[in-house]
Every structure is written in structure tokens, then in C-alpha cells.
Amino acid sequence: MIVTLQMEQIVRSVLNKAAEAYEIEPHTEVSVVLSDDEYIHQLNRQYRGKDCPTDVLSFALNEGEEPEIIDKPEEILLGDIIISLETATRQAEEYGHSLERELAYLTVHGILHLLGYDHMTEEEKKKMRQEEEYVLSFLGINRV
């Protein structure tokens, strides 16, 4: 699948709105990879022990017990988001909405993971869903 300028713009606008909504510092970097199922399948197997493709993976760089770095660079590296465009396309069809809406949703889902949100319990899942809808609503993207 070819990554289009429109796809890049959607990802960028979601990340910018999330940064605004959660007051993320201006010099914060997030890496986003728009991949295929094969690549995300490899990552899912390697890092999560799940032998299947998935829609989105997030790898936070600010987790853990590392000591604070003195004289660190100005940039804050928040983490990486990997989105499978193949899975996103299938899910968009399954849910009856556009690929653009699915890509926006997966991007906000990924950034929320980088910010520490999770969905392991029903309560966490409900809170994360509220936060996803909160960010998407700023972009005029509603569940349809």
C-alpha cells in the first residue's frame, strides 16, 4: 500500500492535536511508521510474543527506571508508533468508515499509549476510549 500525503497529514494533525490537548512540550518527538502486516507481525511476535499482525504498536521511550540525563538534548523522545495500513484498511471496511478515520483513531490510540494510557482492565479501556474520542473530537472526527 502506498503512503499518501493525505495519510501523512492525518497523522500529523492528530499528533499536533494530542500535543495541544495534553500539553506535550514543544520539542517532543514521536516517530511514526506506516507499515504493512508483515512488518508489524514481526514486531508483534518479537516484542509482545503474539504471532499475528496487529493494527498499531507503541514503544514508549520514557518508561523504566533510567537515571535522569544531565545536559540532555532539548528534544524529548516520546517513542515510536507503528501502524499497519493493511490492517487499518480491513478495519475501516469492517467498521464502515473511511481509512482516514481509522488512521486517525490508530494514531491517537498509539500516542495515548506513549503517554501512559493502557487498556488492560475494563476501567482503563473505558478511560482510554474517552481520551481517544476527546482528541478526535477536536479534529471533528466522530464515531460513525
Secondary structure, 3 states (H helix, E strand, C coil): CCCCHHHHHHHHHHHHHHHHHCCCCCCEEEEEEEECHHHHHHHHHHHHCCCCCCCEEEEECCCCCCCCCCCCCCCEEEEEEEEEHHHHHHHHHHHCCCHHHHHHHHHHHHHHHHCCCCCCCHHHHHHHHHHHHHHHHHCCCCCC
